[in-house]
Each structure stands twice: as structure tokens, then as C-alpha cells.
């Protein structure tokens, strides 16, 4: 840039000697030792103190005098020269703070470089004319500074080195771009748009049983129908979290859930949200195993994903598209229904998944199954997190009922009355509350309650029988269609044949031709059904006029839900006298509900025969199944009942989590056999015992669980606290929570629970998770001033006004509350430890941190604006975890005043980028644990020692690992433990290099 373009000109003969005084001497070479060369590293003010404040002031005055002498006209009023000189001296003092290299500064040019200096310097507080003169003078000075940089002997070699690096980086980026272009067919983006649109249309609606919508709208929009359920890990004791967020927390998940619990609906929701761009740009593949294996064929490779599920887009995708999506790690693979393929085929499914995972790492995977279909560690070796869908809470049941009645057609006043009556019945009648735990049964309740004008069946068998009757007849009758009249029994006979064929063959789908053949074989024995026509006509009737069968593709048929298949198949087994066939499959999870429903529908002698046969088989599973059948055996010989209870008693207390879940499926009957704490000495068995009781799904379990509140095991008490969400809030709070030790951790998930806690057992240490409202928080905090408070996973909080005046709050955690933008209420609180992890943009912490004089531990993540300068002067940090964005302009300035710092975690944006940053670390005499991102050690000055650091953790070690190992003893002489990623390509070299030394290697 020519000097004539700058508002002020300075004679080089006068300006250059002044500029040179700002910088210390140089050596020959490219300046690579302190790489990259930061301007601050050779500023006289910073390193050698050649210039003091008075020298700098005189230098600035000389530049002002020279500018005024050469400008031709006087640009500032008399008397303001001193102010401009002071401001220029302060701005030039910022040369010691900027993190640019000389090469980066020259690339910027004088105007942009002047802006960098002004941003790092204090406001000059000049008049308008003086401020303009100061800006022009600073720009002219910067022009001479940049010219001085280009004349340094190290500049040209350093520039050549940097250009070489830039060219190499550019070549690498071009190569990567070419690789991507080669990998990606030019037609991929257009096809993906079509495919994602198809996914939204295909999976964007669902069927809610018994809900009749307007003509042409027979399916319910997923956006309206979807009720967010919770998923939990029963082994860890962590409270349930939103099921639709499991793949944001885990890359691979095996999700278990009972029939009708919402597994398939969750897969639809995830597929549709991904297709709408809400899953980080992932491409969803919905793979129902019942469809992939309906004819016993091998599970498909990626190239056949679309064909295997019958997608109409099959053949239109660019060749190799599925493989490219998977190789790039962009896929969301949703595998539905492990339990819906025969047990003998599940090892093949495991190998199929294993091969896919090995070939295509980095994608997201969700596999669903009923709880008993595969063992607990079935996919553990593939790093799958195993979770279970929790039963619907009282609030979720209420939300479902509300939405069902909102979508239903009819008089609004009548529907409102039915809704209120239904909610009252479900909440006041234990037998109904126990059934209303999943979307399928809730939908049946809503439909039958409306059908029967407020009257509901009292048990599971009666519920299914009534639902079948409703689905076979109600739709045509209510719409006044004139069709052939067909009684219920002939239809059931034919449907039972289809259901039993599917059960016997371990399938959930069958071909349309096979279905027609089965009906054709049965029609001569069911003459009443011939009024509908031949077998194809009867099948069309079932598909079009009832709500029990559906056609997922043009050539396949399935029951609308597996529950109806099992119920009807059990009826067929009883009609055929196939009791022995039933009990021979007692150890096959696909037959478990079939056997239960056979006991429910059978005559007394059939029930006794089935249960007695289960006992004779003698396996743990068959004896437990016999015990579960007692719920449906309304009439049974007392001696046989006692034999069943005795056999089940041998399995109690449960020894594993799987056994506990199996007991829970028995229902409230198991509460009569489970032992109290005085009879269970082993803490693990006590934990499994309360797990079984807690998952029964009935408030009848509350008094039993209350007997364990004094247990010595913290894990048992933690499980009692976690089970709270499964029961009505207030009774559980009064009988269980209020009697747990106040120091035990406790998580509250609803307004009702928080209100109950506030009135019967206030806690000063508390975690509040999920959609708890500000009103409920304000009510609780008006009663209680907590010492420790965690707020997490709340999608609706926008501010923290309810925390004003909390003068006892010493520890605060805010995590995953995406809408919080106002944190002003935190100012002035006596916080000593804080975790702040917020993602809303433009949240500023400066005003909050400056008032926390007692702060000792701080963790900041997310999109939060702050710097170490903001930390209160009276605070002395011992623990700092800084992983927020963006990087603050001052870098790590101010870190060195926290002399008691022992643990320091610095994320990518916060890593030491200059020698000055590293010297801030070097001034921490008690620092023991240091965690850094990749490459940070490359910026560490050779003469710096971090003698107190004993543990170092790196995301990975960049560059030559042997050079890193050579430098390690000098840089960190007190190091005892180094942790790196096991997946780093040079991890073996590091391991070999540390094998004989004093430093231990830890893997991440």
C-alpha cells in the first residue's frame, strides 16, 4: 500500500528510527524457533523492557510532532497534542498483546492492522477531531511498522516457509475435495432431496387405534400425534431422558420396549426429523427386520436397502449412493424389531450388524427390540448403549388423551366431558392405571371409552376383546356404509388363521398370495364369510374395512400391531387344541404373550393344563411365565396356584437386572413374593428387588418400596429416588422420598413432583431436569433456599428470574437449556462452584462472573461470551474448564493471578496460542492436571517449564511423536500420567516410548 493513500504522511528518515525502537534485535534465519513468530515476542515493551512508559510516551510525541509538521494544515485544536500522544502510546503498547505474526500483520495491511491494535487498546477518550487525527496517525505508523517487518532478515525466509505450508495445505484440501467429488455422484444431492421428501411423506403419519378422522385423513399427522417418551438405563441409575434425544448422546443404541410402547413410532419420528434436517444432516434408513426377512432371505447390504423395504424409489438412486452416505458417516440407520424375527435368525442379524458397523463406522445406529428378545449384552461388544423405554408417566398419559380427543371428530362439549371422565378413571382405578402405560393401550382406552359412552373394560383380555369388536364393526356402522353384513365370529376365525401362521413361522409379515391361500383353505369351513366373495375379496375387506390388517407394501400384509396378532393366534391355538405346541415354545420370547393370552381366553381346564405344563418344563423362564399367567387365570385350583408361587419363589430375590425385568412383567402379583430388606442381605439383590417392584407399574408397589428407604446401600437408595417418575408424585414423595436421607442425590422431573417435594420434604441439594416450568421453580424456591442446584434438559426456560435472592446458593449447574438467553439474575449470588453449559447465542457472562467473589470452580461450555478478565478480583480459581466459544480477545490473560489453580481444562478455542498464553500457565505453581486440545504443545516456548503438572491429557499429539517424546521431560519434568486417544494413529509409538520411563500412559 502506498503511503499517499494514508491520510497522514510520515517521512521515512524520521519515522523509521522511531519505529525501530519499538522492537528488539533479531537473529538470522526464518524465525521458526518460536513458531509462529508473534509480534509480541519481539516487542521491546514485553521482552527486554528496553522501553519504559516514559520512553514510549516520548516516541509517540515524536510521531505526533512529525505528523503535525508534515500535514500542511493543523488538524487538531491547540492543546490536544498531549492527549493524542498519550492515546497513541497506549495503542502502540497493545503491540505486546496482539496474537498476530508479522506475516499475518503484513497480509492485513495498515488499515486492518490499525483496527487490531485499537481493539486491543483502551478507548482513547479524545474529541472528534483528535480521534480522527489519532486514527490517521496510527494508520500511518502501522504502514511504517509493516514496512519495517518486511525489511527484517527473518521475514523473507519465514514468508517462504509459510507460503510452502500454505501451498501444501491448499494441495491437501484440493485432494480432499477431489476425493469427495470422485466419491459423490453428481446426481446424489438431487436424489437425496427426493428421498428425504419421500421419507417425510411415508413416515409422517401414524395410525391411532379407534380414531376416525375425516375422509381422506385416516392417519394422524406425526407432528400432532407424537408424544415424547423417556428412555432409561436401569443399570446406571441415571434418571430417564427424552427418548428422541438418545442418538444425540450416544452413537449406537439398543432400545428395548414392551409391545405397544412406541418403539416404531420413535423410529418414525427420528426418520422424519432427520429428513427435515434436524439430525445434523443425516440420511435416515428405516429397516424393519420383519420386512427384510419375511421370506427368510439374507439381510441386505446397503446397495439393497431401498429394494428390501419396498421403496418405490428403488432403482432411481445413483449407483453406490447408499455406500457413499455410509462411508461419509452421514447415515442414521434405524433397525426396527429384533424380536419380530425368529430366534434362530438373530445370530445372523448380529453378524449383519457387526459387518455393517465394521465397514461403516461413524454413523448413528438405533436397534429396537422387546425386552426379552436378546440377552442383556447382545450388542455390548459393538459399543451399543442399552436403554429401555420407560412406561408413560401420568403427564404423558394426560397429554396423549388430550391430543386424541382434540383430533377426534364429534361435538366438542361431549369430547371434553369424555376426556375428563377418562382421565379421572385412569387416575382413580389402579387396574386401569396399570394398563395405561403405553401409546397402544392409551389409544384403545380413548376409543373404547368413547364407543361405550364412558364405560371401560376392566382387564387386558376384556380390553383386547372389546377392541377387536370395535375395529371389526365400528367404522362401517358409524359411516352408514351399505355392505354385506358379516358377524364377528367368522371374521375372527379367518384372522386367527393368519395370526397363527405368522406366529408358527416366526414372522410379522406375510405375502399377499400366502394370505389369500390361507383364507381360501379356511373358507369352506367358515361358510358365513363367503358372503364377502372369494379369498382375495375377503382379504380386501380386512385391509379396507377393518382396522386390523394393513399392507406395508403392495405384496405384503401384516397386523396393525403385534399385540392383536398374539391375541388372535392364542385363540387359534386353543381352537386347534394345540396346548402342547404353546408350552413347547415357553422359552421363545415370541410366544410369551401368546401363551399369556391363551390362558386369558382359555377354559379353566385349558388354563390349568398350560400352567401345569409350564411347571413341568422346569426352566426359570417357563416357571416365571407360569407365575405371570396367574394374573389371567381367574379360576384355578388352589393347589396348582400354590405350586406356581413356590416355583417362582425360587427365583426371588432376582439376581440380575434381566431377572428383575422379567419379574416386573408378572404384574402386582409379584409384590406378594418379593422379600423385604430384612430378608435380603446382599446389596445387589436388594437393588434388583426394588427394580422389579418399581417396574410393576402400579401404585400398589409404593408401600413395598418404602420399606427399603433405610437401606445402607447408596445404590439402593438412588434407585428408589430414580423410580419416583414411575408413580403418582405426591404419594411417592410422602411415603418414600421424604424418608430418604437429605444428602442423597435427587432428581425432579415434573411440576407435580417439585410441588410435592416442596410441601413434604424440601431439599437444599437438588437436580431439576426436563420441562419443569418457571412457576413451579419459583414456588419451590420461595419455600427453600438451596445450597446446590442443577437445572438441565429444560427446553422452555428463557431466563433465571426465579433465582434472584438465593443467598445460600453455593453450587450451580446449568446444562442443555437451549432457550436461556438472560442470565442477569445470577449476578451477586454467593456461588463457589458453577457449571454453565448453554447454547443460545450471544449470552454474556461478564456481568455475572464479575460479581462472584467466592468463585473457586468454574466450567463454561457452549456459546458464551466471557474472558478471564471478567472473573471477580476477589475470586481465586482452583478448577477451570473452559470449552466455550468463541475464543476471547485477551486469550489467557489474567490466568496467572489464580495461584491456587490445580486443574485446568482448555478446549479448542481456549488453548494457549502464544508465548504469553503459555507464560500465564507457567505462573501457576500448584497446577497438577492439564487437559489440552491437539497441537497446543507446539506453541509452548522452549525455555518454559511446567514443573508442577503431574497429569496431562491430550485429544491427540500432532506432528512427529518421537520429537514430542524427546521434548516431554524438559517441558513437564514432573509428569506422571499422559492420556491420549487410543485411536490416534501414532498411539503405539507413544506407548513404546513411555514403556520404560516414569510416565504412565492412559487411554481415552
N, C-alpha and C positions, 0 to 999 in steps of 0.2 A: 504494500500500500504506500503510495507516495505521500510525503509529508504535506504537500499542498492541499490535500483533501481534508486535513485536520484543521479545526478552527483556529488553533494557535500553533505557530512555528517556533521551534527552539533551535538555535544554532548548534550544530553537532560539536563544534570545538569547545563550547561551554557546557552543553548538556552531558556529553559522553563522560567526561571525568566525574561529574556528579553521580551519574548512574552507576559507574564502576564502583564507587564507594559503597553502594548498597550490597555488593556481593563479595564473598571471599574468593581467595585464589582457586585456581583449577589445576588439575593434572592432565596429563596426556591420555589419549585413549578414547573409547566410546562411552565412558561413564556408565558401565554396566554393573559395577560392584554394588551400588545401592539401588538396584533396579526397581521400577523405572526411576529416572532422575527427577525428583520432585524439586520444584523451585525452592521450597522451604529448606531443602537440605544444603543449599549453598548461599543462603541469605545471611549476611553478617550479623543481623539483629538476633538470629536464632542460635547460630552455632558458636561463633567465636566472640560474640559481643564486641566486635570491632567498633560498632556504632552504638552509643547510648542514646537516650531520648533527646538530649541536647544536640548531639551530632545530627540526628535525623531531622530535628527542627531546623537547624541551620541549613541542611541540604535542601529542605523544602522551601525555605525562604529564598535560597539562591535560584531555584527554579521559578518561583513567583516573580522575583525581580527580573529575571531574564525574559519571562513571558510578557511582562508589562512593558519592558524596554523595546521589544520587537513587534508588539501588536499594532502600533501606529496610533491607536486611539485608546483612551482609558476606558476599560470596560467595567470597572467597579468603582464605587464611591471611595473617596479618600478615607483612610482609617480601617478599611476592611481587609487590607493586605495580611495583617497578622492572623485574622480568622481563617482566611483561605490557606495560609501556610500551615496553621495548626491542623486543619481538615486534611490537607494533602499529606502531612506527616502521618496522621492516623491511618489514612488509606494505604500509604506505602508500607506501614507497619504490618498490614494484612498479608504482605508477601510471605511472611513467615507462617501463615496459616493455610494458604491455598494448597490443594492437593494435586494440582496440575503439574505435569512435567513441562520442561522448556519446549519440547517438541509440540505438545498439546497446546501450549500457550501461543506459539507461533502460528499453528493452524487456526486458532481462533481469530487472530488479527487484533489490532489495538483496541477497537471499539468493544468487542465482546470481552477481551481480557480486562479492560477497564471495568466492565459490568461485574466480572467475577470479583475484582478487588473491592468494588463498592459494596457488593453483597456480603463480604466478609468483614467489613469495617463498620464502625458505629455511624449513625446519622450525623452529618456534619453540622446541622442546625445553622445554615447560612441564609442570608437574604436571597431573593430570587436571582438577582444579577450575579452575586458572588457564587451562588450554587452553579449557575451556568458556566461561569468562568472556571470554577473548580473542575467541572466535568470536562471541559475542553482541555484544560491544562493536564488533567490526569490522562486523557487520551493521548495527548502529545507525548507525555512522559512514557506512557506504555509503548508508543511507537519506538522510542529510543531504547527502551528496555528489551523489546523483541529484537531490535536490530543488534543489540549487544549480545543477546543469546546466540544469534546466527554467526557471530564472529568468534565465539568460544571454540577452542580447539576440539572439544568433545562433541560439538553439535553435529558436524557433518558425519563423523563415524556413527554417532548414535542415530542420526536420521537414516543412514543407510541400513543399520541394523533393524530399525523399526519398519522401514519400508520392506525389508526382507520378510519380517514377521507378518506384516500386513498382506503381502503377496501370498505367503504360504497359507494364511488364514482364508484369504479370498479363494485360493485354489481348492482348499478343503471344503469351503461352503459350496463352490460350484460343483465339485464332485458329488457332494451330498444331494444337491439339487438335481443333478443329472441322474443319480441313483433313484431318487424319488420319481423323476419323470419316467425313467425306464420301468419302475415298479408299477406306476399308476397308468392304467389305460386312460386315454383322453376322454373316454365315454363314462368313466367312473362317476364323476360328480353329477352328471345328468341322471344316470340310473339311480344313484343314491337318493336324489330328490324324489323320484317316482316311488322308490321302495319305501322311504320313510313316510310318504303320504299314504301309501297302502297300509303300512303298519298302524297308523292313526285310525284309518277307516276300519280296518279289520279288527282291531282290539280296543277301539274307543267306546264300545258299548258292552253291556253285560245284561244277563237275564236275572231278574229278581223274582223268585217264585211267587205266583199268585198275583203279581202286579200287572194289571191290564192298563196299557196306555192307549192313546188314540190310534186309530187305524193308520198303518204305515210307520208306527213308532213302537213296535213291540219290544224293543230293547231299550234299556235305560242308559243314558249318556254316562260314561265313566266319570267325567268331571263332577257330576252331580251325585252319583251313586257311591263313589269310593269313600270308605271310612278308614282313616289311618289307624292301623292296629299297631301293637307293640311286639317287639321281639326281645327275647332274653336269653342269657346264658346261665343255665341253672347251676353250673359248676363254679362260676366266679363270684356269684353273689352280687354282681353289678345290677342296679335297678333296670327294668325294661326301658328300651329306647325305641324310637319310631322305626317300624319295620321297613318303610320305604327309604330309609337312610342307611340300611345295613351296608350297601356297597360303597358308600362314601367313607365308611370307617374300616372296611375290610375288602381286600381284593377278591377273596374267594369265600363263599358262604354256603354251607349246607343248612337249609332251613326246614325244620320239621314242624308239622302241624296236623291236628286231627282232621278227619273228614269234615268238610264244610267250614274250615277255619279261615279260609280266604287266601290260600297259597296261590291258586291260579289267578285270582283277581289281583293279587300283588304283582304277579308276573306281568299281567296286562298293564298295570299302572306303570311299572318300570319301563316296559317296552314303549308305551305311548309317550312317557315323559322323555325318554331318550330320543324318540323320533321327532319330538318337538325341540330338541336341542338343549334339554335340561339336565343331561348327564355327561357334561364335558365333551360333547361332540361324538359320543359313542354310537355305533351302529348296532341295533338290537337284533338278535336271532332268537326267536321263540321256538323251542324244540320240545314239544310234548312227547315224552317217551312212548305213551300209548299209541301215538300215531306213527312214530318212527319204526315200531316193531310189530305193527298189527298183524302182519303176515309172517312173523318170525324172521324177517330179513335182518342182515347185519346193520349195525348202526352206521350212519352215513359219514363220509368225510366231508370237509367244508364245501367242496365243489357240489355236493348233492343236498346241502341244507334246504334250499328252496324246493327242490323236487320232492324231498322226503316228507315235507309238511303240506304238499299240495298247493304251493303258492301259484297263483295264476301268472306270476312274473317269471316263472321257470323258463329258462332258455333265452330270456331277454337280457340277462346280466352279462357284462363283458367277461370274456374268458378269464378265469383266475381271480375274479373280483373278491370272492369270499376269502381266499388265501391272502390277498393283499391287505384287506381290512384287518385280519387276524395278525399278520406279520407286523403291521404298524402299531399293534396294541390298541386299536380303536374299537374293538368289539365288546358288546355286552351280551354274553351268552347265557340264556335263561333256559335251563333244563328242568322241565316240569314232570313230576310224578314218578320217582323211582319205585314207589310202591305199586304202580299200575302196570309193571311188567313182571312176569313170573320170576320167582326167587332164583330159579336155575339160570336166568339170563342176566342177573345182576352182576356177577363177576365180569361178564362181557362188557357191561356198561361201565364198570370200574376201569377196565383196560382201555376202553374207548376214551373216557375222560382223561386217563393218565397220558395216553398218546397225544391228545389234543393239547393238554397243558404243557407237555414237554416240547411240542413243536411250536406252540404259540404262547410264550409267556408274556406277561404284561397286560393281558386283557382283564375284564371283570367277569366273574362267573358266579351264578346262583343256581343251586340244585335244590329241588324241593322233594319232600317225602313225608309219608305218615311216620309217626314216631317209632314204631316197632319194625319198620321195613328193613332197616340195616342197622348193624351194631354201632355203638357209640363212636368208635374210632374209624369208621369206614373210609373217610377221606382225610383223616388227620395227617397221614403221610404226605398228602399233597398240599399241606398248609391251609386247609379249609377251616374256617371258624364255624363251629356248630352252634346254631341258635334255634330257638323254638318260638313259634307264635304263641303269645300269651292269650288266654281267654279274654273276650271282650269285657272291658270294665263297665261299671254301671253308667258312666258318662257316655261311653261308646255305644252301648245299647240304646240309650236315650236318643243319641244323635241319629242312629240308624232308623229308629221308629219315627223320628221327626221327619227325616227325608223320605221315607217310604210313604207316609201319609200326605206329604207335600206333593209327591209325584202322582199319587193315585187320583183317578177320576171320581167325581161324585160331589155331593153337597159339602161345602167347606165346613159348615157348622157340625154336620154329622161326623165328618172325618176328625175334626178337632176333639169331639167328645169320645170317639173310639180310641184316639191316640192317648188321651189322658187315662181312660179306663185300662187300656193295655199296660201302660207304664205302671199304674198302681198295682195291677195284678202281678206283673213280673217282679216288682219290688216287695210285695207283701206275701207272696206264696213261695216258700222255699223250693218246692219241686219245680216250679216254672223258672225261678231264678237260676237254678242249676242247669236247666236246659238252654236258656237264652245266653249262650256263651260264644256263639259264632254266627257269621252273617247268614248261613243257610237256615239255621233254626230260627233266627230272628225274622227272616223273611217269611218263613212258614207261619210263625206266630201272627205276624201282621195280617197275612192273607186269611188265615182261618178265623182270626178274631173278627175280621170284617164280615166274612162269609156267614159266621154263626151269630152275628149281632151281639158280640161281646162275650161269647162263651168259648172257652178253650179246652182242648183235651188235657188230661192231667198227667200223661206219661208219654214216653218216647214211642212205644208201639202205637198208642192211640193217635199220637200226633202224625206219624207216618201214614197210618191208615186213612185218616181224615184228609191228609194232603193228597194222597193218591186219588181219592174220590173227587176232590175238588179239581185236580188237574185233568182228570178224565172227562168231566162233565161241565164244569162251570163255564168255561169260556164260550162254548157254542150256545148254552142255555141262556146266558145273560145277553148275548148278542142277537138272540132270536133267529138263529140260522135254521133253515128247514133242511135237516139232514136225516139220513136213516137213523132210527132210534136203536141204540145198542146198549144193552145192560152192562153194568160194571164188571161182572164176573167173567164173561167171555174175553173181554179185553185184558183182564189181569192174567188169565190163563196163557194167552199168547205172549204177553210181555214177560211173564215168568220164564217161558221157554228161551227167549232171547237172553234174559239176565243169567240164567243158569249156564247156558252155553259159554257166555263170557267168563263166568267165574271158573268153570271147569277148565277152561283153556288159558286162564291167567291173563285175560285181555280186558281192556276197557273200551275197545272199538272193534267193530266187525264190518266186513264188506257188505255193501248193499245186496249183492247177489246172495251171499250167505244168509243174510237176514230174511230175504224173500223165501229162500229154500226152507229155512226153519219154520216160517209161518205156513208155507204150503204143506209141510209134513204134518203140522198140528191142526190145520183147518178141518179135515174130516172128523176129528174128534171134538171140534167146537163148532157145530153147525150154526149156532146163533150168529157167529161172526161173519158167516158167508153173506149176510145182508149187505156188507160193505163191498163185496166183489171178490176178485182173486187176491193172491198174496201181494202183488205189487200195489193193489188198491188199498189193502189193509195197512201196509207199511206207510203209504202216503197219508192215510188217515192218522196214524200215530204221529207222524212227523208234522203234519199241518194242523191237526185239530186238537191235539193234546199237548200238554207241556212237559211230557216225559221223555220223548226222544228228540234228538236233533241230528243234523247231518253236517259235521265239521267240514267235509269236502263232498264233492258230487257223488263219490263212490263209497263213502263210509257212513256208518251210523253209530251213535253212542247214546247212553242215557244222559240226561241233562245233569245228573250228579251221581257220583259213585254210591252215595247213600241209598238211592232208590234201587240201583242195581242189586245191592246186597240184600235189601229188604225183600225184593221180589224173588231173587234167587233162593233165599231161605224158604219162601213159600213153595217154590218148585221142589226143593229137596224134601220138604215134608210131604207134598202130594205124591212124590215118587217113592216114599218110604226109604229114602237114602240117608238114614241117620248114621249108618256106619261110614259112609263117604264123608259126611261132615266131620266126624270126630277123627278120622284118619288124617285130616288136614289141620288138626289143632295147633300144630307148631308152625303153620304157614300164616304169616300176618295177613295175607289177602283174604283168608277165610275167617278171621277173628270176628268181624262184625256180622258175617253171615251166620255163624254159629249162635251168636247172641240173639240175633233176630229170629232164628229158628226156635230158640227157647221161648222167646216172647210170643210167637204165633202158634206154637205147638199145643197139643192137648196135654193134660197132666202126665200121661204115661210117656208121651214123646219127650217132654222136658226131663223127666226122671231118667229115661234111657240115655239121653245125650249127656246129662251131667254125670251119671254113673260111669259112662264110657270114658269121659274125660279124666275121672279119677283113676280108672284102671290103667290108662296110658302112663300115668305116674311122672311125667316131666313137670318141671317147675312151671313151664308155660301152660300146660294143659290144666294143672291144678289151679293156677291163678285164673285161667279162663272160666273154670267151673265156678270159682268164687264170684267172678264178675257176673255170671249168669243168674245168680241168686236174685239180683235186682229185678229180673224179668219173670222169675218163677213164682207167680202169685200163689200157686198151690204146689206144695212139695212135702214129701214125707219128712217128719221131724228128724228121723234118724239119718236120712241122707243129707239133710241140711247141716247137721252136726258133723258128719264126716267131711263135708266140704270145708267147714270152718276149721276143723282140726288140720286138714291138709294145708290150707292157706296159712294157718298159724305157724307152720314150719318154715315159711318164707318170711316171717316177720320177727324182728325188725329187718327192713330191707338193707342189703349190704352194698348196693351200688345205686347210682343215680337212675340207671335204666330200670332197675327193680322198683325204685320208688315211683317212677312214672307209670309203670305197669300197674302197681297197686292203686294209684290215684284214679286210673281209668275204671276201677271197680265201682267207684262212687262212694256215697256216705257210709255204706256197709263196712268199709274198711276201718272206719273210725272206731268201731266196736272191738277190733282186734289189735290195733296199734297200741304199743305199750307206752306208759308214761315215763318221765325222766328217771324215776327211781328204779326202773327195771332195765334201763339202757345205760350201761356204764361207758361204752365206747363212744367218743365224741363223733366219730364219722357216722356210726349207725344212728345216733341221735339226730344228726343233720339230715340223713336220708329219711328218717321217720317223719320229721316235720315237713320235709319236702313233699312226701306222699300226702300228708294231711292237708297241706296248703294247696295242693293242686286238685283236690277233690272237687272244688268249685261250689262249695256250699257253706253258708254262714254257720252251719252246724259244726264246722271244724274250729271255730274261734275258741270255745271253751277248752278244747283239747290243746290247741297251740298255746293258750295262756298258761298251761301247766309247765311249759318249758322256759318261761321268762327268766327264771333264776339260774339257768344252766351256766356252768363255769366256762363253757367254750364260747369264745367270741364269735366263731364262725356260725354257731347255732343261733346266737342272738342276732347276728347280722342277717341271717336268713329269715328270722321272724320279722325283722324290720322290713326286709325286701318284699315279703309276702303281703304287706298291707294293701297294695294296689289291687289285689285279687278279691278283696272283701269290701263290704259297706264300711265307709270311712269311720263313722263315729263309734259303732260297737267295737270295732277292732282297736281303735285308739283307746277306748276306755278299758278294755279287758287285756290288751297286750302291750301296746306302745307305752301307755302310762306306767307300766310296771318294769320296763326295760331301764337299765342304768342310764342316767342322763348323759354320761360321757360317751356312750356308744354312738357311732355314726348313724345318721337317719336321713333318708331322702323322702321328700314330699312331692307328689306328682299331680295333685289336683287342688282346686279351691276348697272342696269339701274336706279333704284331709288336713289342709292347713288350718281351716276354721276349727276342726275337731281338735287338732293339736293345741291350738291357742287356748281353748276353753278347758281342756282336761290335763294337758301335760306339756306346758311351754318348754321349749328347748332354746338354749343360748348358743348351741352349735348345731348348724342345720344346713342341709342341701335342699334347694328347691329346683326341680327340673321339670321341663315340659311347659305346657301352655297355662301356667298359673297366672291369674290376672293381677294387674296393679292394685285393684281394690282389695283382693284377698291378702296381698302382701302388706298393704297399708294397715288393714285390720289387725294382722298378726303383730306387726312392728309397733303398733300403738300400745299393745299389751306387753311386749317383750323387747328388750334391748339386747340383741345377740352379741356374742363375742366373736364368733366365726360364722360367716355366711357365704354360701356358694349359690350362685344363680347360673344355671346352664340350660342349653337347648330350649330356650323360650323364643318362639317365632314372632311374638307380638309386642314385647316390651320395646318402647321407644325412648324412655327416659328413666331416671332413677330417683324421682322426687320422693318416693316413699322412704328413702334412706336418709333424708335430712334429719339432723339432730340425733343420729345414732351415736351417742357419746361413749359407748362401750365397744364399738366395732374395731377389733384389732387385726382381724384377718378377713380379706375379701377376695372372692374368686368370681370372675365374670367370664363365661365361656359360651361360645356359639349362640349368641343372642344377636342375630344379624341386623335387627332394626334399631338397635340402640344407637342414637346419634348425639344425645345430650347427656354428658356425664358431670355437669356442673354441680350436681347435688353431692358429689363425693368430696368436694373441697372442704377442708377443715376437719375431716374425720380423723380420729386417732389411730390410723391404720399403721400397723407394723409390718405386715406381710400382705402382698397383693399379687394376684394373677389376673391380667387384663388381656383377654383374647377376643377382640371384637373386629368385625369385618365391614361395618358400614363405613363408607368413605368419609374423609375429612373430619374424623373425630380427633380433637386436640386435647392432649393430656397436660399441657404445660401448666395451666391454672390449677389443676388438681395436684400434680406432683409437688408444686412449689409450696403447698400448704401441709404436706405430710412430713412434719418434723421428726416423727418417730420411726420413719420407714427404715427397715433393715433388710427385707427380702422383696425383690421385685422381679416379676416375669411379665413381659409385654410381647404379644404376638398380634398378627393381623394387620389391618391398615390403620395405623395410629401414628399421629404426628407428635413427636416429642424428641428431646435430646437430653443428655446428661446435665446440661446447664439448667434444665428445668427442675431437677431434683432439689428439694429444700436444702438450704445451707446447713441446717441442724441435723439432717439425716446422715447416717453412716451405714452404707450398704455392706452386708456380709454375703449376700447371694444376689446375682443379677443374671437374668436370662433374657437377652434382647434379640428377638427374632421377628421384629415388626418391620413394616415397610412404610415409607421409604427411608433410605439412609439419611440421617440428619446432616445438615451442612457442617456443623462443627466436628463431625466424626466422633472420636472417643475423648474429646477434650473434657476435662473435669473428672474423668475416671480415677485419676491418681489421688484425689482427696479422700477416697474411701479406703483408708489404710487397713481396715479390718476385713476386706473382701477375701473370701475363702473359695467361693465357687463362681465361675464366670462362664456363661454360655453365650456365644456370639454367632448369630445367624449370618446368612449370605450378605445381607445389606449392612451388617454391623461389623464385619470382620475388619481387623486392622489393615488399613490400606496405605499407610505412610509410616515413615520412621517415627514421626511424632506420636501416631497412634500406639506404636509398639512401646515407646518410652512411657506412655501412660500406664501400660500394663506392667512395665518394668519397675514402676514405683509402688507396686502392691506387695508389701513384704510378707503377707500372710496367705497369698493366693496358693491354693492346693490343687484345685480341679479346674482345668481349662478345656472348653469344648469349642472347636472352630470348624468352619467350612473348608472346602477343598482349596488348596493353594495359598492359604493365608501365610504359611511359614515362609513363602518365597519373598515376602516383603520385610521379614524380620532382619534388622541390621546385624552385621556380623559381630559387632562388639557388645551386643546386648545379651544379658544372661537373665533367665527366669529361674533363679536357684530354688525358689520355694515350691514350684509346681511339681506335684507328685503323680498326677493323673492327667493324661492328655487324650482327648477323643477327637478324631478327625473323620469327616464324611468320606474322604479318601485322600491319599497322598499324591500330589501331582508331580509330574516330571520323573526324573531318574530316582528310583527308590534307593539305590546304593548311595547316591550323593546325600539323600535325606538321612540315611542311617549314619553316614560319616559326620554330618553336622549335629545330629541329635545330642550327643554327650556334651558338647560345648554350649549349645543353646539352652538345654534343660538338664543341667547336671544332677538334679535331684529326682529325675523322673523314675517312677517305679512301675507304672502301668500305661501302656499305649493301646487304645482301642481304635480299630479301623473296620470298614465294611468287609465282610467275608467275600463278597462278590467282586471286590476290586481286583483288576487283572494282575497286579503285582503283589497280591497279599502273600503268596508263597515266598517271594523274595524277602519281604519284611519278616515273615515268620522265621526263615532261616537265619537272617541277620541278627535276630534277637535271641536265638536259641541259647547261646552261651553267656549272654550278658545279664546285668542285674534287672533289666526292664522286662516285665511280663507282657505278653500280648493278649489282648481281649478282643473278641469278635462281636460285631454288631450285625 
